[in-house]
């Protein structure tokens, strides 16, 4: 049985990001002010009287029966196809990419989040919950 190299996730994200840079479709590490401007123009997002943003969303379940992880489940062809779909879906989109620390200011763990420009709420919230 062929093995699935988990680095394929990072490699796919890297290719998506590099292609977006080459095609000038990437907003890299925008400031919170820039993200706020993008949020203000999003349909369905409104600003509260306190200056925060609110958007209606449907909660999704993260219950164990729906979640798979590599230690418990061997990744394979389904995940490879998923990565191909991601690459195709994001090939023409304008993207936002943020790099942030996970944990506290002394952490050496970082994460890169890449999302379509029409989802500016995700990097904004990501910065708040990961490390401002």
CORSUL-V411746 format. One record per residue. N is the residue number from 1. OMEGA is omega as a letter, one per 30 degrees, with the letter a starting at -180 (999 if undefined). BURIAL is b if it has 16 or more other C-alpha atoms within 10 Angstrom, else e. D_CENTER is the distance of its C-alpha to the mean C-alpha in Angstrom with 2 decimals. Layout:
n:N omega:OMEGA burial:BURIAL d_center:D_CENTER
n:N omega:OMEGA burial:BURIAL d_center:D_CENTER
This chain:
n:1 omega:l burial:e d_center:30.84
n:2 omega:l burial:e d_center:28.24
n:3 omega:l burial:e d_center:25.61
n:4 omega:l burial:e d_center:21.88
n:5 omega:a burial:e d_center:20.57
n:6 omega:l burial:e d_center:17.29
n:7 omega:l burial:e d_center:16.77
n:8 omega:l burial:e d_center:16.10
n:9 omega:a burial:e d_center:12.43
n:10 omega:l burial:e d_center:12.25
n:11 omega:l burial:e d_center:14.71
n:12 omega:l burial:b d_center:12.93
n:13 omega:l burial:b d_center:9.77
n:14 omega:l burial:e d_center:12.58
n:15 omega:l burial:e d_center:14.49
n:16 omega:a burial:b d_center:11.89
n:17 omega:a burial:b d_center:11.45
n:18 omega:l burial:e d_center:15.25
n:19 omega:l burial:b d_center:16.21
n:20 omega:l burial:b d_center:14.37
n:21 omega:a burial:e d_center:16.18
n:22 omega:a burial:e d_center:19.41
n:23 omega:l burial:e d_center:19.24
n:24 omega:l burial:e d_center:18.40
n:25 omega:a burial:b d_center:15.38
n:26 omega:l burial:b d_center:13.00
n:27 omega:a burial:b d_center:12.83
n:28 omega:l burial:e d_center:12.44
n:29 omega:l burial:b d_center:12.25
n:30 omega:l burial:b d_center:13.70
n:31 omega:l burial:e d_center:16.00
n:32 omega:l burial:e d_center:15.79
n:33 omega:l burial:e d_center:18.59
n:34 omega:l burial:e d_center:16.80
n:35 omega:l burial:b d_center:13.89
n:36 omega:l burial:b d_center:16.80
n:37 omega:l burial:e d_center:18.50
n:38 omega:l burial:e d_center:15.67
n:39 omega:a burial:b d_center:15.55
n:40 omega:a burial:e d_center:19.34
n:41 omega:a burial:e d_center:19.42
n:42 omega:l burial:e d_center:17.19
n:43 omega:l burial:e d_center:19.49
n:44 omega:l burial:e d_center:19.80
n:45 omega:l burial:e d_center:18.57
n:46 omega:a burial:b d_center:21.54
n:47 omega:l burial:e d_center:22.52
n:48 omega:l burial:e d_center:24.73
n:49 omega:l burial:e d_center:28.00
n:50 omega:l burial:e d_center:26.44
n:51 omega:l burial:e d_center:23.81
n:52 omega:l burial:e d_center:20.83
n:53 omega:l burial:e d_center:18.67
n:54 omega:l burial:e d_center:18.88
n:55 omega:l burial:e d_center:17.41
n:56 omega:l burial:e d_center:18.81
n:57 omega:l burial:e d_center:16.62
n:58 omega:l burial:e d_center:17.76
n:59 omega:l burial:e d_center:17.26
n:60 omega:a burial:e d_center:16.25
n:61 omega:l burial:e d_center:18.05
n:62 omega:a burial:e d_center:16.86
n:63 omega:a burial:e d_center:20.48
n:64 omega:a burial:e d_center:21.46
n:65 omega:l burial:e d_center:23.04
n:66 omega:a burial:e d_center:19.79
n:67 omega:l burial:e d_center:17.70
n:68 omega:l burial:e d_center:18.37
n:69 omega:a burial:e d_center:17.98
n:70 omega:l burial:e d_center:19.43
n:71 omega:a burial:e d_center:22.37
n:72 omega:a burial:e d_center:23.58
n:73 omega:l burial:e d_center:22.88
n:74 omega:l burial:e d_center:23.37
n:75 omega:a burial:b d_center:20.52
n:76 omega:a burial:e d_center:22.05
n:77 omega:l burial:e d_center:22.38
n:78 omega:l burial:e d_center:20.16
n:79 omega:l burial:e d_center:17.12
n:80 omega:l burial:b d_center:18.33
n:81 omega:l burial:e d_center:18.55
n:82 omega:l burial:e d_center:15.05
n:83 omega:l burial:b d_center:13.82
n:84 omega:l burial:e d_center:16.35
n:85 omega:l burial:e d_center:15.17
n:86 omega:a burial:e d_center:11.54
n:87 omega:l burial:b d_center:13.30
n:88 omega:a burial:e d_center:15.71
n:89 omega:a burial:e d_center:13.54
n:90 omega:a burial:b d_center:11.55
n:91 omega:a burial:b d_center:14.86
n:92 omega:a burial:e d_center:16.11
n:93 omega:l burial:e d_center:13.30
n:94 omega:a burial:b d_center:13.04
n:95 omega:l burial:b d_center:9.62
n:96 omega:l burial:b d_center:8.33
n:97 omega:l burial:b d_center:7.54
n:98 omega:l burial:b d_center:8.30
n:99 omega:a burial:b d_center:10.19
n:100 omega:l burial:b d_center:11.62
n:101 omega:l burial:b d_center:14.18
n:102 omega:l burial:b d_center:14.03
n:103 omega:a burial:e d_center:17.37
n:104 omega:a burial:e d_center:19.92
n:105 omega:l burial:e d_center:21.09
n:106 omega:a burial:e d_center:22.97
n:107 omega:l burial:e d_center:20.15
n:108 omega:l burial:e d_center:19.62
n:109 omega:l burial:e d_center:16.31
n:110 omega:l burial:e d_center:13.26
n:111 omega:l burial:e d_center:9.59
n:112 omega:l burial:e d_center:7.39
n:113 omega:l burial:e d_center:3.76
n:114 omega:a burial:b d_center:4.08
n:115 omega:l burial:b d_center:4.47
n:116 omega:a burial:b d_center:8.19
n:117 omega:a burial:b d_center:10.48
n:118 omega:l burial:b d_center:11.75
n:119 omega:a burial:b d_center:8.98
n:120 omega:l burial:b d_center:9.73
n:121 omega:a burial:b d_center:10.27
n:122 omega:l burial:b d_center:6.81
n:123 omega:l burial:b d_center:6.92
n:124 omega:l burial:b d_center:10.59
n:125 omega:l burial:e d_center:10.68
n:126 omega:l burial:b d_center:8.50
n:127 omega:a burial:b d_center:11.21
n:128 omega:a burial:e d_center:13.87
n:129 omega:a burial:e d_center:13.31
n:130 omega:l burial:e d_center:12.48
n:131 omega:a burial:e d_center:15.04
n:132 omega:999 burial:e d_center:16.03
